[in-house]
Amino acid sequence: MVTRLVANLVQNAIRHNHPGGRVGIDLSPGRGITVSNTGPHVPPDRVGELFEPFRRLHRDRTGSPEGAGLGLSISAAIINAHGGAVHTTANQDGGLTITVELPTPPPPPGHESSPTRTSH
């Protein structure tokens, strides 16, 4: 599901970008993944709507090459299923910046997460 989450975020950033625009992807431990683009201006009060099923910035709901409006709602469901959080900001010059934070998974069984102690 995390693979689908990342794919949805990157595909949306590409699909809803300006020709010749930029897509940025940053993955950092402790911070999560951030995906941003230089797409159209998004009014800050409409950002939350984009995570609802069949919602896009513009009113065309189906039959559009811009997708069906499910990518971010599926992403939100995956984030919630993993106990994560999403922070979305409308960029001043257009586009979005989406940061997803997922909890660190526990180490696999039998894996020591603390330093090994030796006696001399």
Backbone as CSV, one residue per row, in Angstrom:
resi,resn,N_x,N_y,N_z,CA_x,CA_y,CA_z,C_x,C_y,C_z
1,MET,0.818,-1.200,0.000,0.000,0.000,0.000,0.862,1.264,0.000
2,VAL,2.014,1.216,0.649,2.885,2.395,0.673,3.417,2.687,-0.732
3,THR,3.678,1.645,-1.503,4.107,1.842,-2.889,3.019,2.564,-3.680
4,ARG,1.767,2.167,-3.501,0.634,2.813,-4.180,0.526,4.260,-3.727
5,LEU,0.731,4.526,-2.432,0.689,5.887,-1.898,1.699,6.783,-2.603
6,VAL,2.939,6.341,-2.665,3.990,7.143,-3.298,3.688,7.326,-4.787
7,ALA,3.255,6.255,-5.443,2.912,6.352,-6.867,1.791,7.364,-7.089
8,ASN,0.760,7.336,-6.256,-0.340,8.296,-6.397,0.145,9.731,-6.245
9,LEU,0.976,9.979,-5.240,1.461,11.337,-5.005,2.301,11.841,-6.178
10,VAL,3.193,10.991,-6.674,4.057,11.403,-7.783,3.240,11.550,-9.070
11,GLN,2.333,10.609,-9.355,1.504,10.720,-10.558,0.647,11.980,-10.531
12,ASN,0.080,12.301,-9.361,-0.712,13.532,-9.263,0.148,14.767,-9.485
13,ALA,1.345,14.770,-8.917,2.239,15.926,-9.083,2.600,16.135,-10.550
14,ILE,2.775,15.041,-11.281,3.096,15.136,-12.710,1.855,15.552,-13.508
15,ARG,0.751,14.881,-13.265,-0.481,15.120,-14.027,-0.998,16.546,-13.837
16,HIS,-0.906,17.065,-12.614,-1.463,18.384,-12.313,-0.350,19.422,-12.214
17,ASN,0.499,19.428,-13.218,1.618,20.354,-13.269,1.512,21.180,-14.543
18,HIS,2.262,22.242,-14.613,2.336,23.047,-15.831,3.347,22.406,-16.779
19,PRO,3.151,22.527,-18.103,4.177,22.051,-19.035,5.518,22.721,-18.708
20,GLY,6.558,21.927,-18.592,7.874,22.450,-18.249,8.032,22.758,-16.768
21,GLY,7.023,22.413,-15.969,7.081,22.672,-14.532,7.995,21.692,-13.814
22,ARG,8.092,21.842,-12.504,8.962,20.988,-11.688,8.144,20.104,-10.764
23,VAL,8.671,18.916,-10.527,8.160,18.014,-9.499,9.332,17.707,-8.589
24,GLY,9.140,17.903,-7.306,10.190,17.612,-6.339,9.779,16.480,-5.424
25,ILE,10.721,15.612,-5.130,10.476,14.485,-4.223,11.612,14.470,-3.215
26,ASP,11.257,14.499,-1.942,12.257,14.456,-0.882,11.867,13.357,0.097
27,LEU,12.789,12.471,0.349,12.572,11.388,1.304,13.642,11.507,2.365
28,SER,13.207,11.712,3.598,14.190,11.854,4.661,13.705,11.158,5.922
29,PRO,14.613,10.422,6.586,14.254,9.719,7.814,13.748,10.711,8.856
30,GLY,12.681,10.332,9.525,12.130,11.175,10.558,11.204,12.261,10.050
31,ARG,11.255,12.530,8.775,10.390,13.563,8.208,9.365,12.969,7.244
32,GLY,9.665,11.862,6.627,8.738,11.230,5.700,9.059,11.564,4.264
33,ILE,8.022,11.567,3.435,8.193,11.889,2.019,7.438,13.173,1.725
34,THR,8.086,14.034,0.955,7.459,15.277,0.509,7.473,15.282,-1.010
35,VAL,6.304,15.544,-1.588,6.165,15.653,-3.044,5.569,17.026,-3.322
36,SER,6.200,17.763,-4.228,5.694,19.089,-4.567,5.712,19.273,-6.081
37,ASN,4.900,20.218,-6.537,4.902,20.536,-7.958,4.668,22.022,-8.161
38,THR,4.753,22.445,-9.414,4.567,23.842,-9.791,3.295,23.986,-10.609
39,GLY,2.254,23.316,-10.207,0.993,23.307,-10.943,0.193,24.581,-10.791
40,PRO,-1.099,24.497,-11.121,-1.955,25.672,-11.054,-2.127,26.162,-9.614
41,HIS,-2.534,27.422,-9.499,-2.788,27.998,-8.182,-3.944,27.242,-7.520
42,VAL,-3.746,26.872,-6.260,-4.777,26.187,-5.474,-5.136,27.110,-4.321
43,PRO,-6.399,27.547,-4.245,-6.786,28.366,-3.099,-6.580,27.569,-1.799
44,PRO,-5.899,28.142,-0.816,-5.609,27.400,0.422,-6.846,26.807,1.086
45,ASP,-7.997,27.473,0.962,-9.208,26.951,1.600,-9.804,25.755,0.856
46,ARG,-9.274,25.405,-0.310,-9.772,24.262,-1.081,-8.866,23.043,-1.002
47,VAL,-7.701,23.172,-0.349,-6.726,22.080,-0.297,-7.345,20.815,0.291
48,GLY,-8.054,20.925,1.393,-8.651,19.763,2.043,-9.633,19.010,1.160
49,GLU,-10.348,19.736,0.301,-11.312,19.109,-0.610,-10.655,18.104,-1.549
50,LEU,-9.401,18.347,-1.895,-8.719,17.501,-2.882,-8.519,16.074,-2.384
51,PHE,-8.665,15.844,-1.078,-8.523,14.504,-0.519,-9.857,13.763,-0.443
52,GLU,-10.929,14.404,-0.875,-12.242,13.762,-0.900,-12.417,13.040,-2.237
53,PRO,-13.124,11.895,-2.232,-13.306,11.144,-3.485,-13.972,11.988,-4.574
54,PHE,-13.488,11.823,-5.789,-14.024,12.457,-7.000,-13.918,13.980,-6.969
55,ARG,-12.966,14.495,-6.207,-12.773,15.942,-6.146,-11.487,16.319,-6.847
56,ARG,-11.588,17.355,-7.637,-10.425,17.976,-8.258,-10.600,19.468,-8.123
57,LEU,-9.586,20.196,-8.446,-9.645,21.645,-8.319,-10.738,22.235,-9.208
58,HIS,-10.864,21.689,-10.434,-11.881,22.179,-11.358,-13.069,21.239,-11.328
59,ARG,-14.209,21.693,-11.731,-15.468,20.977,-11.540,-15.696,19.764,-12.445
60,ASP,-14.916,19.568,-13.511,-15.153,18.408,-14.372,-14.889,17.135,-13.568
61,ARG,-15.905,16.294,-13.395,-15.816,15.167,-12.475,-15.416,13.865,-13.142
62,THR,-15.809,13.647,-14.371,-15.478,12.380,-15.027,-15.099,12.623,-16.477
63,GLY,-14.493,11.639,-17.076,-14.164,11.718,-18.486,-13.049,12.698,-18.807
64,SER,-12.223,13.007,-17.834,-11.159,13.976,-18.033,-9.819,13.257,-18.095
65,PRO,-8.879,13.749,-18.918,-7.546,13.153,-18.912,-6.801,13.415,-17.601
66,GLU,-7.365,14.266,-16.741,-6.750,14.563,-15.457,-7.107,13.536,-14.394
67,GLY,-7.794,12.456,-14.764,-8.118,11.399,-13.812,-9.518,11.554,-13.253
68,ALA,-9.873,10.628,-12.375,-11.222,10.589,-11.814,-11.330,11.301,-10.479
69,GLY,-10.239,11.787,-9.941,-10.291,12.466,-8.655,-10.231,11.521,-7.478
70,LEU,-9.583,10.382,-7.656,-9.486,9.405,-6.565,-8.087,9.273,-5.975
71,GLY,-7.058,9.746,-6.666,-5.674,9.529,-6.234,-5.391,9.995,-4.818
72,LEU,-5.774,11.230,-4.484,-5.480,11.734,-3.149,-6.387,11.133,-2.088
73,SER,-7.627,10.764,-2.446,-8.488,10.121,-1.449,-7.978,8.715,-1.125
74,ILE,-7.472,8.005,-2.130,-6.857,6.696,-1.879,-5.593,6.882,-1.048
75,SER,-4.815,7.900,-1.362,-3.611,8.188,-0.577,-3.966,8.447,0.881
76,ALA,-5.011,9.240,1.113,-5.439,9.538,2.491,-5.849,8.264,3.225
77,ALA,-6.541,7.361,2.533,-6.955,6.103,3.162,-5.742,5.255,3.539
78,ILE,-4.733,5.226,2.685,-3.514,4.464,2.974,-2.778,5.082,4.164
79,ILE,-2.685,6.403,4.178,-2.022,7.096,5.293,-2.737,6.783,6.600
80,ASN,-4.067,6.857,6.591,-4.847,6.554,7.799,-4.678,5.100,8.224
81,ALA,-4.657,4.182,7.259,-4.503,2.758,7.581,-3.171,2.466,8.251
82,HIS,-2.166,3.280,7.969,-0.839,3.081,8.563,-0.606,3.968,9.782
83,GLY,-1.632,4.691,10.234,-1.486,5.549,11.402,-0.615,6.759,11.146
84,GLY,-0.601,7.229,9.902,0.251,8.354,9.535,-0.493,9.674,9.530
85,ALA,0.196,10.686,9.058,-0.365,12.032,8.958,0.065,12.640,7.634
86,VAL,-0.773,13.529,7.119,-0.456,14.234,5.881,-0.600,15.728,6.134
87,HIS,0.337,16.493,5.584,0.325,17.947,5.685,0.412,18.483,4.257
88,THR,-0.567,19.273,3.865,-0.620,19.776,2.498,-0.661,21.298,2.509
89,THR,0.153,21.886,1.658,0.234,23.329,1.556,0.093,23.740,0.101
90,ALA,-0.720,24.764,-0.127,-0.796,25.363,-1.461,0.420,26.265,-1.617
91,ASN,1.209,26.021,-2.652,2.404,26.831,-2.881,2.006,28.219,-3.353
92,GLN,2.741,29.211,-2.939,2.440,30.602,-3.270,2.388,30.842,-4.776
93,ASP,3.296,30.204,-5.526,3.343,30.398,-6.976,2.558,29.343,-7.746
94,GLY,1.788,28.520,-7.059,0.988,27.481,-7.691,1.484,26.095,-7.347
95,GLY,0.599,25.125,-7.454,0.936,23.749,-7.118,0.774,23.481,-5.633
96,LEU,1.149,22.278,-5.254,1.015,21.822,-3.873,2.316,21.253,-3.360
97,THR,2.445,21.253,-2.052,3.486,20.500,-1.373,2.781,19.595,-0.378
98,ILE,2.995,18.289,-0.534,2.357,17.288,0.324,3.444,16.526,1.057
99,THR,3.351,16.534,2.383,4.294,15.779,3.209,3.531,14.697,3.942
100,VAL,4.012,13.469,3.814,3.406,12.317,4.483,4.386,11.791,5.510
101,GLU,3.902,11.621,6.723,4.700,11.044,7.802,4.037,9.742,8.224
102,LEU,4.791,8.661,8.154,4.306,7.357,8.596,5.129,6.920,9.797
103,PRO,4.506,6.220,10.744,5.276,5.751,11.895,6.382,4.796,11.449
104,THR,7.464,4.799,12.186,8.559,3.885,11.899,8.118,2.470,12.265
105,PRO,8.246,1.531,11.331,7.830,0.164,11.647,8.768,-0.444,12.694
106,PRO,8.250,-1.359,13.491,9.123,-2.022,14.463,10.147,-2.887,13.743
107,PRO,11.293,-3.147,14.387,12.282,-4.014,13.743,11.717,-5.421,13.581
108,PRO,12.192,-6.154,12.584,11.703,-7.517,12.382,12.048,-8.387,13.593
109,PRO,11.272,-9.438,13.818,11.555,-10.333,14.944,12.990,-10.853,14.886
110,GLY,13.645,-10.876,16.030,15.001,-11.389,16.112,16.063,-10.359,15.783
111,HIS,15.659,-9.158,15.429,16.619,-8.097,15.083,16.841,-7.232,16.313
112,GLU,18.084,-7.077,16.694,18.432,-6.249,17.840,18.443,-4.797,17.421
113,SER,17.676,-3.967,18.110,17.694,-2.550,17.783,18.609,-1.765,18.717
114,SER,19.034,-2.386,19.805,19.950,-1.691,20.702,21.369,-2.174,20.441
115,PRO,22.352,-1.361,20.805,23.738,-1.768,20.554,24.088,-3.057,21.294
116,THR,24.939,-3.845,20.677,25.390,-5.090,21.296,26.425,-4.774,22.362
117,ARG,26.252,-5.378,23.509,27.208,-5.152,24.594,28.183,-6.310,24.649
118,THR,29.408,-5.984,24.848,30.427,-7.016,24.992,31.114,-6.809,26.328
119,SER,31.577,-7.893,26.899,32.305,-7.788,28.159,33.763,-8.122,27.901
120,HIS,34.626,-7.466,28.627,36.063,-7.663,28.453,36.625,-8.346,29.653
